[in-house]
């Protein structure tokens, strides 16, 4: 037969084919393999003995084309449930149109995938922005509360201090001047605690200038080294050979690092692990970000604790205020960065800080 011809079984296995068919189509054990994947369902629905004698159009893979080409298939089945298929090529212009449609379909699929990725990215950005707004609102309320509390406590302390100073000459005459000094010292200490509380609850805007995180972390490492040794902790610092500049307030960043390291020491002290406590500080650069990781092998935290970790006034310590990490979060946000934590009970905790570097 001078046209492409196939003899197929009921399961679409190719039993025989004409030389023309062999010249046009690639070798395949099943006729289904010659059909474009998107037309499988159509082929399975009509290429069956129960369909009888039919004519249908299907895209078939050829030896020469990278894309499937449309063919008119004339199909008839004999009494042995064998299918006779004659394949006639369609007009070349239809081939071109089909190629254009396939390319368009692929481009649409790629566009859909890209749009889905962008949608997911925008949703994640929105979530982060909402979380940031919530954190800022909480800390704004905290700042107002702290200011009110400080005002209510400072006023009576000022009055008491004034009366103690008035009594001082009389106490000197009685030989009790030391009492005055003790009271004044304790009042001044109370005022200092209130001042620190105010500073903690409403961190000021960062006084930015160019700093290198490597030198900053080396200073922190040196400051904490002796305390770590006293508490039986090993303090490790890993930094890259090449450093970058960031625009930051070094005092505020030191406050963040020291707070996290102090918490790590306490977590190690409360851990039941028999091995040596280790606090590992690592600085790395990823694209335009400086990433600082502080990892400990302390007692770790539960998922419930981790969810509330940065909430103002939330604490697991008997004498804690619950302000330290909330303030750390605020400081990092004010530096256009992020602060996150991961933890596993009985294993340890990882704090991850990301800060923008100079482009």
ZILINSUL-V147693 format. One line per field, one symbol per residue. ss: DSSP state (a for helix, b for strand, c for the rest). A space follows every 50 residues. Layout:
ss=???
This chain:
ss=cccbbbbbccccbbbbbcaaaaaacccccbaaaabcaaaaaaaaaaccaa accbbbbbbbccccccccbbbbbbbbbcccccbbbbbbbccaaaaaaaaa aaaaaaaaaaaaaaaaaaaaaaaaaaaaaaaaaaaaaaaaaaaaaaaaaa aaaaaaaaaaaaaaaaaaaaaaacccaaaaaaaaaaaaaaaaaaaaaaaa acccccccbbbbaaaaaaaaaaaaaaaaaaccbbbbbbccccccbbbbca aaaaaaaaaaaaaaaaaaacccccccbbbbbbbbbbccbbbbbbbbcccc ccaaaaaacccccccccccccccaaaaaaaaaaacccbbbbbbbcccbbb bbbbbbccc
